[in-house]
């Protein structure tokens, strides 16, 4: 596509938020870019909203580069209307309401996405709100189900329970038949949110010892699965909190990636310590993960039982302000970037105007 109007009636240019150089939020700048051309098996989405993730902040700092062939623009999940279909696309048509997992390019008015990484937005779900779901659902599903081998009756500990990932993980663990769900958070309102979403015990990580609490609640046994986004000095405490044959799954390392731990309990309790990233995985892997989400969790989204928790919305042009806000860490749930919308005037914790 070139500047002007294409034969399909689509604009040739769009507004996008680019990273001009590694650095702070101020390096995010609005640019005019060519509208992407959907490739084989891809659809072009006219973006309603993009979900923000910590990976976006890391990319902006030069610490999380896009995989080969992906857009250099940040943004790992979007929602919107299908504007065009590339060759070989089946099951989707122009005008369909979708949300999608992408490897980059979400901070823009248009975004290309593999059709196999799209999910249909149910009629009862606000289109913009749907942007808060793909990355979190896929991260939770692959790490709880595939890597964490969550089984019915397992006890689960979710660190960062009030985060975008954590809020989905608490709900998903419930729907995947966990026996008890524990979640850590750091303020009264965040603890209340965890309990509201289904955590049996919300743990104040600033003032309570999560190891002692889960041990006491399980009769000294510990939990079967831990989903951890903290890293750092949490490693040894997580090991202590796990039951025999327990699984510790790392999805981030807010407190640091370099760790030191005693191996003896790993061996004596026959623990599994694993982790994953999502962005760099192959299209086939991502398609399989999205298929798992669609089968196991999307029906709960469709009937309204599994919901996105929204903190605040910002206009796409205010992406730098949104990054500053996320860095402060006061948000509960997801932050959205809306195309063609003004920032929400809601307070943190309230749902944004969409």
Secondary structure, DSSP 4 states (H G I P E B T S, - for coil): --SSB-TTS-BSEEEEEEE-SSSSGGGEEEEEEEPPPP-TTEEEEEEEEEE--HHHHHHHTTSSPPPTTS-SS--SEEEEEEEEE-TT--S--TT-EEEEE-SS--SBSEEEEEGGGEEEPPTTS-TTGGGGTHHHHHHHHIIIIIIS---TT-EEEESSTTBHHHHHHHHHHHHTT-SEEEEEESSHHHHHHHHHHT-SEEEETTTS-HHHHHHHHTTT--EEEEEES--TTHHHHHHHHEEEEEEEEE---TT-S-----SHHHHHTT-EEEE--STTS-HHHHHHHHHHHHHHTHHHHHTTSS-PPEEEEEEGGGHHHHHHHHHHT---BEEEEETT-PPP-PPTTSPPP-
